[in-house]
Each structure stands twice: as C-alpha cells, then as structure tokens.
Amino acid sequence: VAAAACGGAEAVRVPTRGRASDLGALLEEARRPHTKLVFLANPNNPTGTLLDRGELRSFLSELPAEVLCVLDEAYSEYAGEEPEGPALLAEGTPRLAVLRTFSKVYGLAALRIGYALASPDVADALDRVRPVFNVNQPAQEAALASLHEQEAIALRVRHAQGAREFLFEALADAGLPPEPPHANFVYADVPGGDGEGLARRLLEEEGVIIRALTGFGAPGAIRVTAGTDEENEIFAAALRSVLASA
Ligand SMILES: Cc1ncc(COP(=O)(O)O)c(C=O)c1O
C-alpha cells in the first residue's frame, strides 16, 4: 500500500475469504478499468494459508491481458508443497512476476536482499530503474554464498515445520482456533476477539512478544512466529498461564 502511494497509484484492498486469499474477488477487482497490478502473497502473511495450485492457475488464465500479477513467495521454502511461481514462469505464463527473499529462511533480512523472477519484458522494465535501487554488493555476495548452504536451509525448514506444529497444538489446546500453517508462523483467532489484549498480557505478565493483527485488519487474531524449541515452550506455558488467570 505504501509503495502504491509512492508511485501515485490507488491501492485497493481485497478482503480474504475466511483466512484465505479470495481469488474470485481479486479477479473482479482486477477487471475494473485502470487496474495495472495485482499483488498476492503465497503463502499468505499473516494467515499462513497456501493457494490451491489449480485455483491459482485458473486465476492467472482469467486475468485481463493488461494486468500484471506479482506473486510474493517470501515464505515459499517453508511450504510443504513449494509454490509454483517459478514453474509457472518457466511454462511461459504471461503477466506474472515472482518475488523471493533472503530475509526469511536464509536469515539475511538486515542485508535487504531478494529477487524477482519475471519474463524478459518485465525484467527489462525493472532493469531500467534498478541502478538507483539495486541491492549492494556485500548483500549479493552473502546471498550467493548462502545458496551453497542448502543442507543448513533444509534443517531450518524442518525445524520450523516441527515448531509450527508444536505452536499449532499449543494454540488449539488453549482454545484459540489456529490455521494449519504453511510458513514459519501460526495464525489463530482469540476467543472474545481481543488480540491486542492477549498480546499485551503476554508481554506485560510473561515477557513474551507475539503479533496482534489489528494492523492487518484482524483485531481478533494473533500471529505467533516459530522460535527455538525453548522459546516455543516458554510461549505455550505463558499462554496457559495468562488464560488461566483471565
Ligand atoms: C509476504 C511477505 N513478503 C515480503 C516480506 C519482506 O521481505 P523483504 O525483507 O525481502 O522485504 C515479508 C516480511 O516481512 C512478508 O511477510
């Protein structure tokens, strides 16, 4: 939304259907005159849902010819079934750009490096402005070096997948309906609908920071990011303790 404002564009937010991206509603908005770009995160943040492959393909095939779809696959490595963005591009899907980042599983967020996969046309447009906004050389070197560490990355992914299952169970046991996670965090609804209140109590009474989701338009929900095993245990105990004294 901020990027759209910088470029003088109007950002139109399309509500989710339940916790998942609403491709039907997005398509309807995309068909409105003057739409230039649709932005879709897969897996989605903060709900952690993954798009159905068939539904995404049919969405892309129905997108108006002048609309570019940007698929943000920042959490792709954590998904059990890797999102198909790169494969869709390799098949020649038109009007598609795929974003990936080194900020998540690669742990290089402070270096501000990621990349876009796109058709030659889109890459050419990006290249024209790239010199001004390009990522710096040390970040590029670090990213390239980290690509050779796939064993370590696989270990991190396995750990996060186990950790998110632990958090999913902890939230479900505590009566906060969680969404089956496909990224390195778990989304859950808070009974009574006060996500901010629960987050505040966890911080003030237990010293545990989670994310309340008012800023994402979900005031009744929280997002808990997978930490170390010890941190996840501390969160589960803190949640039990806060709810017991509610
Ligand atoms: C869906 C999504 N895309 C991108 C990012 C950030 O990526 P980067 O650090 O490369 O800007 C985040 C995380 O903050 C995210 O949740």
The ligand as an ORCA input file, in Angstrom:
! r2SCAN-3c Opt
* xyz 0 1
  C       4.665    -11.718      2.434
  C       5.957    -11.000      2.727
  N       6.706    -10.562      1.696
  C       7.890     -9.929      1.933
  C       8.347     -9.701      3.206
  C       9.619     -8.953      3.435
  O      10.587     -9.301      2.546
  P      11.897     -8.384      2.428
  O      12.600     -8.401      3.750
  O      12.665     -9.051      1.332
  O      11.444     -7.007      2.078
  C       7.584    -10.134      4.283
  C       8.050     -9.980      5.669
  O       8.130     -9.129      6.365
  C       6.367    -10.771      4.042
  O       5.603    -11.171      5.058
*
